[in-house]
Amino acid sequence: MTKKVLALFLPGTSGKIRHIVKLHKMKVLHLVLITCYTHPCLSQKNKLIISQYTTDHGLPQNSVKFIAFDKWGFCWLSTEMGLVRYDGRSFTTFGKSEIKGLRSARMRILNRDQNGALYVRGEYDKVVQVKPAMSLAIPSPQLMMENSVFVPRQGLAITNQPRLNALKQFYLSNPEAKNLFTAALSDGTMYFFSSETVLYWGNDGMAPRPLQTHSAAERNEHMLLDDNVFVSVKAGNIVEAWDHGQLIEGVKAIKGPLALESAFLQGNFITFANESGAFVYVDNNLYQLTFRNGEIASKKVLEGIAIPALSSVFYEKSQNKYYMGSSIQGLFIVEKASFKHPEVSSPASGKSFYAQAKINDTTVICNDLVLSPGNKTTSANLHQDPFSAVDVSTAGQMLFQRTKNRRLIRYDLGSRKLTDLRSTSDLMVFVKADNPSARSYTFFTEQGYGKVHNDSLIKSQAFPGSAKIMAVTPLSGNLYLVGTEDGMKWYDAEKNTVYKSVLDSVQVRAIFLDNAERIWIGTYGNGFYLLIKNRLYKMPYGSQKALSTVHSFIDDGQGFFWIPTNNGLFKVRKDDLVQYALAKQKDVPFFRFDRGNGLATNEFNGACRPTHVWLKDSLLSISSLEGIEWFYPNKLHPNYPNRPIFVDSLKVNNIPAEFRNNRIRLGPDFTSVALTASSPYFGHAANLNLEYMLQGFDSHWHSLGENGTLTINGLPAGDYNLVLRRASYTPGNPHFQLSVPLSVDPWFYNTWWFRTVTGLGLFFLSYLLVKRRLNLLRKKSEELENTVENRTIELHRAIEDLARSEHALTQSNRFKDQVLTMILHDLRSPIKFISVLSGKIYENHDNFSRDELHVLLSDLLTGTQTLLGFSEDFFLWIASQQEGFKVNKGWFSLQSLFDEIAALYDKIVEVNKNELVIQPTHLDCYTDYQILSIIIRNLIDNANKHTTSGTIAVAARYQNENLSITVKDSGRGLDSRQITAFLSREKSFRNNGTGSILILTMLDRIGGTITINSQIDKGSAFTIHFPAPPKSGIAAQDG
């Protein structure tokens, strides 16, 4: 932004007006208007600080029509391109796109109602109200309903509905009245006015009526004073005033300096009236009017202030600033500087000002100049560069050093006599007269200490160590606190020893010992410290480390320090610093004054003694790089920030968003949130010091920056607290805070309900798994129990099987023995037969004829076949004892079976001289052919064994649906015991038991039974029975 320098020449002034332009935050153009004027006993500069704002700084256009402040402290401007809000740092414009329902962005009049609500009347008589949308939000304009508010040009807005209805009816009845200006009083009464006429509308129910006492004029200005007096001002200072429509007879003219203005008397003036006061602007001067004691008084409040096309004036008392709108050049903010500077001329004006010699309560000598408020600056004619150290005794004897030749000089202020005392090798940093005549004094140079008595040097010694001395403060007697490039030292001048030291690596430039024996230490580049009872406390640097270099500590006696630095002048409460040191307070608010407040420079001087002096009426005089700063600390009332913090805008992912119940709620997918905060403050931004901290995420405070916007990127899900704070200068409360709850929603899988449901699901699943596991375990347990039980049963069975096996083995072994016995027994008969027959043949074969031999050999063949048959039968019986034995049943003819048996046993039975008789049969049988053959042959064989010279008969018949085959003999017969033994299955093999066992076993295989009928010596009949065969048509056999 380009700096401008405006040179204006005002009538009646001997100097020129310089506008010093300063860049404020890279946005605001400060014009410091310095008015120079002559006075018989005054030669110093009174400054007006002017800040101008145009479209270059954020205004939508340079035509400012009305200015007002809302009750929250924001400044509002009406322009042709919208309503503008100003918070002291930036402008925000509201037009048709920002105010819903607005037809035109042209804004006209701003006024408040009795409750402080601010209303704006725009084109088409549309009215908007300024108010926050919610408790956290910054005030913004909102369109009002038709006929809900009337905004007059002067006075208070009307919100009383009956009054509004009456006003509407008045305008409907008198359309021309809309061309009249309006002024409304707090009681609802109104004035309608123009240059020609004035109407008064009271509360008596009557229609507005013309004021007959009003005189028309071509140049006629009207103002409302103090809410009850309506004034008409014409050229020539002709004034008419009314109180509620009644002419105030005694008011004919305006009193005070305004009445002396020729331009005013000629009618070249304009007037402004609003809640801040009534003003008259004439010939670049601004006057304020008040009505007191029946008179209209004037007071010149601003002089030499040239505002082109001035359109509005508003005085903000809390800031002591005048807000002035121009129709062509934007907004001007004007304030009177609290700091004054003595006028100096070249070449002194280009030099730094150092130590000041206080001549009396109103005068100082500095840079070879005699400076006195209210008096003309003159030369001291000392031909001296700026003092590095100076002192004036009570008798008016001034001690100083000529810096060029290092000569120590005594100057008599009364006689103006200079006395050359002595030469010093180094620059003097401290001198103190020990008596009124200043013939005895003590001094320090950068390298040593000296003491003079009656102009005789009695002590001169090098300071211990090599560090350069920067500052000296006496303690008592010969003890001093000495600030050096290597810290602060406790120095005993009598012993020339340093007996204590702190901050050994820091350059100490200022030392102050207060009444509580606390030592304040200022450094160059390392801030400042407080020493309490041998404990050192580091003090805060302030905003942007502005207090890194401290030149001195100035106690104003009101509980405050004024601290000159390289970055401005700071005011701070001493108790806040002490409480901070004792950890009873977390921060310290420093209030900053700089060029924007009227200082000639932000950089002060500290490499001298004294750095400041107090003059009459507590006027403080401080040396700086560009002159002397004069001000009254007890009369300077800083413009402290005292307004709340508001949230201006909220954007999530760069999209405008809204608060939910005064809190910020972010979705899990958010990437950034930007929030703009504001607190109306019309001073240096460092004094507001807007900061923020996100509690729950960070524990550090961060500056909000020039535009008040903070951006937060990527937060984990959770609840946070966004804390905004500004500086507060209330004792014990260094900050004002605003807390905004902020929460980031988790993804659904991180929500409590999802975790709860998941937990319940997992619990239920775990329950099911546990239950299933328990069931499986139970089942396995049962299976194990069953297995154990089965294994136990199997074991028992195994044991039983083992016992049975053992028994079976025993039986098997016994059976083997019995089988062997049986075989030997049964083989004996056929073998005997074969043996006898073969022996007979062998012995007599030569004697037998061929036919006889044929018969014998045939019998031998029959015997061997019988033996073979027996073997086959025996093996078949053995096979039947195996588990895999299979019975092969089928149909066959019994006669064929009988014929086969007859062929086998005909010859055998003849051995015992028996006859085998087989009764022919035509019956068929359904059973196993081989087994039945074995059974019948064994029955025949048994019958043959027990019969001699008898008959063995075989017959078959069908009886009682059973097939019966009977083998009958005529042998010895069986008794009942023998029959029982034959039928018993538990008997063991004996010599006569083999056949019965074989027969019973085979019958079991084919499902047959046997019955025995026997008589001793008459024979036996063995009958086997079979169930009815599946084949029908079996014929019964006769006999």
Protein Blocks (a to p, Z undefined) as FASTA:
>chain_A
ZZdddddddehiabdcddddddehhlaccdddddddddfkbccddddddddddfknopab
fcdfbdcddfkopacdddfkbccddehjaccdddfklmghiabfcdfbdcddfkopacdd
dehhiacddddfbfkbccddddddehkbccdfbhcddfbfklmmmmmmmmmmmmmlmmpc
cdddfkopacdddfkbccdddfeopacdddfkbccdfbdcdddeehlaccdddehiiacd
deehiacfklmbdedjklmpmklmnopacddddfkbccddeehiacddddeehiacdddf
bghiacehiabdcddfklopacdddfklopadddddfbdcdddddfklmpccdddddfbl
mbcceehiacdehiacddehlopacdfbdcddfkopacdddfklopacdddfklopacdf
bdcfbdcfbdcdfbfnlmaccdddfkbccddeehiafbdcddedjbdcfbdcdfbhjbcc
dddfeocadddfklopafbdehklbccfbdcddfkopacdddehiapaddeehiacddde
bjhhlmmpcfbdcdehnopacdddfebccdddfklmmmmmnopafbdcdddddfknopab
fbdcfbbcdfbdcdehhiacdddfkbccdddfklmccdddfbdcddfbdceehiacddee
hiacddfkbfbdcddddddddbdfklnopadddehjaccdcdebjnopacdehiaedddd
dddddddfbehiabccddddddddddfklcfklmmmmmmmmmmmmmmmmmmmmmmmmmmm
mmmmmmmmmmmmmmmmmmmmmmmmmmmmmmmmmmmmmmmmmmmmmmmmmmmmmmmmmmmm
mmmmmmpcfklmmmmmmmmmmmmmmmmmmmmmmmmmmmmmpmklccddddddfklmmmmm
mmmmmmmmmmnopacdddddfbdcdddfklmmmmmmmmmmmmmmmpghiadddddddeeh
iacdddddfbebpafklmmmmmpckbccdfklmmmmmmmmmmmmnopacdddddehibpc
ddddddddfbghiacdeZZ
